[in-house]
Amino acid sequence: MSSHLAFNEEVLLVAASGLAREIIAAAPRGIRFIGVLDDDDSKVGSTLGGVPVLGGLEKIDRRGDAKVAVCAGKGASRRGLVNRLGEFGLTDADYATLIAPSVRVPADCSIGIGSVLLPGVVLTSNVFVGRHVVAMPNVTLTHDDEVDDFATLCAGVSLGGGVSIGEAAYLGMNSSVRENTRVGAGATLGMGAALLADLPERETWVGVPARPLSERIKEILS
């Protein structure tokens, strides 16, 4: 599942999550998943997509030469795990960048270390994707889009040209963003929402057209 990993590369997954299952399912032959680390003791000894759950993050020092993929679904959680792994000495060089074989990355596009692009993701031209970004199936990134570190783009998200997505922002399934619009760091765009104006940092907007969640709640209660 990667243009960045060599054939027969070993990968250790962190977080026994649905995203981890999707990564395992999308991987081509030649990528070998040696295990999953998760701090939930109840998962230890089980398997995830046929891959064993080995234990908590403290076992990271037993990975040998395996690359690491952080599989938390939300960007803030991924950032927290990357910070914790940094305390064990991991650097950018230790992370896998996983790109499904069906995804074409044009020469003028850039994908940051640790990012995951699942099947059906489309990049058109001059797209920048930062570190540890997750793009779920069928995400569309068009010309001059910029997606900052730890952002999450759920299945079916569509970005118009020149869109900027801030660090650890979360775009819900099938949401869309108008061209030349910004989603602020830590912001959330609800499932199926259509964003026509800039979304401020750490706010949650929903609906069509998207507006602050607080406004939508007032409408419902009025």
C-alpha positions in Angstrom: 0.0 0.0 0.0 2.9 2.4 -0.5 5.1 4.1 -3.1 7.3 5.0 -0.1 8.0 1.5 1.2 10.2 -1.1 -0.4 9.0 -4.6 -1.3 9.0 -6.9 1.7 9.1 -3.9 4.1 7.8 -4.6 7.6 5.3 -2.3 9.3 4.2 -2.1 12.9 0.7 -0.5 13.5 -0.1 1.7 16.5 -3.8 1.7 17.6 -6.1 -1.3 17.1 -8.7 0.7 15.2 -10.9 0.6 12.2 -8.3 2.6 10.3 -5.8 -0.1 11.1 -8.2 -2.7 9.6 -8.5 -0.6 6.4 -4.8 -0.2 6.0 -4.3 -4.0 6.4 -7.0 -4.7 3.9 -5.7 -2.2 1.3 -2.1 -3.3 1.5 -0.6 -5.2 -1.5 1.5 -8.3 -1.2 5.0 -7.4 -0.2 4.1 -5.3 2.8 4.3 -7.4 6.0 2.4 -6.2 9.1 4.3 -7.6 12.1 1.8 -6.6 14.8 -0.3 -3.9 16.4 0.4 -2.0 19.6 -2.5 -0.7 21.7 -2.6 0.4 25.4 -6.0 -1.4 25.9 -5.0 -4.5 27.7 -8.2 -6.2 26.8 -7.1 -6.3 23.1 -3.7 -8.0 23.8 -3.6 -11.5 22.4 -6.4 -10.8 19.9 -5.9 -10.2 16.1 -6.9 -7.4 13.9 -7.3 -8.4 10.3 -5.1 -11.4 11.0 -2.4 -9.2 12.6 -1.7 -9.9 16.3 -2.1 -7.2 19.0 1.2 -7.4 20.9 0.7 -5.0 23.8 1.2 -1.4 24.7 3.4 1.3 23.3 6.2 0.3 25.6 6.9 -2.6 23.2 7.9 -0.2 20.5 11.6 -0.9 21.2 11.1 -4.5 20.0 10.1 -3.5 16.5 13.6 -4.0 14.9 13.8 -2.3 11.5 10.0 -2.2 11.0 8.4 1.1 10.0 5.6 2.5 12.2 2.1 3.6 11.1 -0.1 5.4 13.6 -3.7 4.4 13.0 -5.8 6.6 15.3 -8.8 8.0 13.4 -8.8 11.5 14.8 -5.8 13.9 14.2 -5.5 15.0 17.8 -5.2 11.4 18.9 -2.6 10.7 16.2 -0.6 13.8 17.3 -0.7 12.6 20.9 0.6 9.1 19.9 3.3 10.6 17.7 4.4 12.8 20.6 4.5 9.8 22.9 6.5 7.7 20.4 8.9 10.6 20.2 9.6 10.0 23.9 10.8 6.5 22.9 13.2 8.1 20.4 11.2 7.7 17.2 11.8 10.3 14.4 10.3 11.0 11.0 12.6 8.4 9.5 10.8 5.7 11.5 7.4 6.2 10.1 5.7 4.6 7.1 4.0 6.6 4.4 1.2 4.4 3.1 -0.4 5.1 -0.2 -2.9 2.7 -1.8 -1.7 1.2 -5.1 -4.7 2.7 -6.9 -3.8 6.3 -5.9 -1.8 8.3 -8.4 0.4 11.0 -7.0 1.4 13.5 -9.7 4.9 14.8 -9.8 4.0 18.2 -8.5 2.2 16.9 -5.4 3.8 16.2 -2.1 2.8 13.7 0.6 4.3 14.1 4.1 5.8 11.3 6.2 3.4 9.1 8.1 0.4 10.0 6.0 -2.2 7.4 4.8 -4.1 7.7 1.5 -6.7 4.9 1.1 -8.1 3.6 -2.1 -10.0 6.0 -4.4 -8.2 9.1 -3.2 -7.6 11.6 -6.1 -5.0 14.3 -6.3 -5.1 16.5 -9.4 -2.2 19.1 -9.4 0.1 20.9 -6.9 -1.5 19.4 -3.8 0.4 19.5 -0.6 -0.4 16.9 2.1 1.4 17.3 5.5 2.7 14.7 8.0 0.4 12.0 9.5 -2.6 13.1 7.5 -5.3 10.5 6.8 -7.4 10.6 3.6 -10.1 8.0 3.7 -11.5 6.3 0.6 -12.7 8.5 -2.3 -11.4 11.8 -1.0 -10.8 14.4 -3.8 -8.0 16.9 -3.5 -7.9 19.4 -6.4 -5.4 21.9 -7.6 -3.4 23.9 -5.1 -5.0 22.4 -2.0 -2.9 22.3 1.2 -3.7 19.9 4.0 -1.7 20.5 7.2 -0.3 17.9 9.6 -2.6 15.4 11.4 -5.7 16.5 9.5 -8.4 13.8 8.8 -10.4 13.7 5.7 -13.2 11.1 6.0 -14.6 9.1 3.1 -16.0 11.1 0.2 -14.6 14.5 1.2 -14.2 16.9 -1.7 -12.0 20.0 -1.7 -12.3 22.7 -4.3 -9.1 24.3 -5.7 -6.9 26.4 -3.4 -8.4 25.1 -0.1 -6.4 25.1 3.1 -7.0 22.6 5.8 -5.4 23.4 9.2 -3.5 21.1 11.6 -5.6 18.3 13.1 -8.8 19.5 11.5 -11.5 16.9 11.0 -13.7 16.8 7.9 -16.7 14.5 8.2 -17.8 11.9 5.6 -19.0 13.4 2.3 -18.5 17.0 3.3 -17.3 19.5 0.7 -15.3 22.8 0.8 -15.6 25.6 -1.6 -12.5 26.8 -3.5 -10.1 29.2 -1.8 -11.7 28.5 1.6 -9.8 27.7 4.8 -10.7 25.2 7.6 -8.9 26.3 10.8 -6.6 24.2 13.0 -8.6 21.8 15.2 -11.9 22.6 13.5 -14.6 20.1 12.6 -16.8 20.1 9.5 -19.8 17.9 10.0 -20.8 14.9 7.8 -22.4 16.0 4.5 -21.8 19.7 5.2 -21.0 22.2 2.5 -18.5 24.9 3.6 -18.8 28.2 1.7 -16.9 30.4 4.1 -13.8 30.1 6.3 -14.3 27.9 9.3 -12.5 29.3 12.4 -10.0 27.3 14.4 -11.5 24.8 16.9 -15.1 25.5 15.9 -17.6 22.9 14.7 -19.8 23.8 11.7 -22.6 21.6 10.2 -25.3 21.7 7.5 -25.8 23.0 4.0 -24.5 25.7 3.8 -22.3 25.0 6.8 -22.8 27.2 9.9 -21.7 27.0 13.5 -23.2 24.1 15.4 -24.5 26.4 18.1 -26.6 28.3 15.5 -28.1 25.0 14.1 -29.0 23.9 17.7 -30.8 27.2 18.3 -32.8 26.8 15.1 -33.8 23.3 16.2 -34.9 24.5 19.7 -36.6 27.6 18.5 
